[in-house]
Amino acid sequence: MSSNESSVKIGIISDTHGYLDDQVFLFFQDCDELWHAGDIGSDSVIEKLEAFKPVRAVFGNIDENKIRWKYPEDQLFDCGGLKVLMTHIGGSPPRYNSRVHSIVEKEKPGIFVCGHSHILKVMKDSKHDLLFINPGSAGNQGLHHIKTVLRFNITAAVPGDMEILELGKRI
């Protein structure tokens, strides 16, 4: 990386459902910011993350009003030269839900992050020229078997160096 090229390191977590594994703090230690893709589940989870790193988050379908008032349903922002769209319930390529499909068509993000399914999935959506990211679920609620989070870099508007951490079996 040349000296005029900046890099941003991102940690992504979703579907904590009120549970936060201490391993995330070590895994996200070198991250510049954290993104939470909804179903936060409790004030204590988001407060611990906010005390640790800058956080961008969206509310999920299980989140109560206090979290819904603090965080929007959708986040659309620039990070490292890429437009990012984040929401909780979005579907996945090629089947986004109609609300998200409209936003993707209009805004043309380079990265789309969502949660809800509890299924870790990272894939290129060639039709919309974006990187789809669902970090899976980091909590103990749901049908998933293994809790997961991920981190990656954005350098010169290009995402890379994706790493996944398996936090162990859902309890």
C-alpha positions, 0 to 999 in steps of 0.5 A: 500500500502506498503512503497516499492510499488509506485503508479502513478496517471494518468489523461486522456483527449481527443478530446478537439478540442481547448476547455479546461474546468477549472474543469479539473485542480481541477480533475487532481490536484493530478495526477502525469501526464496527457495523451492527446489522440489527437484532441488537437485542439490548442496550448493554450490547450496543453500549459495550460496542460503542465504548469500544469502537465507533459503531454504525448500526441499524435496528432489527425486527426484535429491537425495542423502541429505545434502539429503534429511536437511536438507530435507523432501519437503513444506513447509507454511507460512504466508507473508504470510497465505497457507498455502503447500504446496511439494513437488517432484513434484505434478502440476498442475491438475486432475491432482495426484498422489494424495499431493498431492491428499490434502494439498491437500484436507486443508490447503487451501493458498492457494499450491501450488508444485512443480517436476519437470516443468521446465515454467514454469506459473502458473495459478489452480486454481479447484476448490481455490481456490489459485494453482499455481506451477511456476517451470520449471527453472533448471538445465542438465539436462532436456528444457526449452529455456529456464531460468526462475525467478520472483518475486512479492509477497504483500501482505495475503494476496494474491499479485501482481506475478509476474515471470519471468526467462528465464536463457537456453537450456539448455546 
